[in-house]
Each structure stands twice: as C-alpha cells, then as structure tokens.
C-alpha cells in the first residue's frame, strides 16, 4: 500500500496512536493490580481497534491498487486472490 494520500496516512497514524495509548493503559492497569475483568475488557477494545485499523489499511490498499494501477486481467485475478488471502489474516 502506498501512503501518498495524506488523509489516509493521518487516519492510520491516529488509529495507531490510539492503540498505543490503550496498550500503555493496560500496562498501567497491571501495575495498579486492576481486576482481570477490567484488563480483559481493555484488551478486547485493543483487539477491536487493531482489527479496525487492519480493515482500513486493507480497504485503502484495495482502492489504491484497483483505481491507480493499470492491471490486465491476469494481474487483477492475482490481486483479488492476494486480497482474499489478506482478509483471512485480519484478527
């Protein structure tokens, strides 16, 4: 994926900063001996945020490749297979 689009780049960086803050929050929760329920709830939120960021990157990649590249039929078929494989890797 190409992050030439400043809006896309800013969006993913903002998402990653949020995830980073959530992870630091869990580290603090552990230091403070917070309940397992609270920690698991925060970890669930982190997982959802990572999944959302992954989907966003995948969507941007698909749009970039499909709209900005000159693919012949074979290249498009290969791209779709590759894209399908990436979908399976999203947490």
C-alpha positions, -999 to +999 in steps of 0.1 A: +000+000+000+011+035-007+005+062+019+008+090-006-027+102+004-021+125+035-056+119+048-052+082+047-018+084+063-030+107+091-060+084+097-040+053+102-014+071+123-042+084+145-056+049+149-022+035+158-016+062+184-049+053+200-040+017+201-006+026+216-023+046+243-047+017+250-017-007+254+000+017+278-032+019+297-032-019+301+004-018+313-007+008+339-037-013+349-014-043+356+010-022+376-020-009+396-033-045+402-066-038+385-091-066+381-088-092+354-122-082+342-111-046+336-079-057+319-097-082+296-123-055+287-095-032+277-077-059+258-109-066+239-111-029+229-075-031+217-082-061+196-112-044+180-091-013+173-064-034+157-090-052+136-105-019+125-071-004+116-063-036+096-095-034+077-089+003+070-054-004+056-067-033+035-095-011+021-071+017+012-048-008-004-076-023-025-088+012-036-052+023-044-045-008-064-078-011-083-081+026-091-045+037-096-029+007-113-032-004-149-038-042-144-045-066-172-070-095-164-043-118-151-029-092-127-064-083-115-071-120-108-038-123-089-046-092-069-081-105-059-065-137-047-039-118-028-065-096-013-087-125-002-056-140+015-051-108+034-087-107+046-081-141+062-051-127+082-071-099+098-076-107+135 
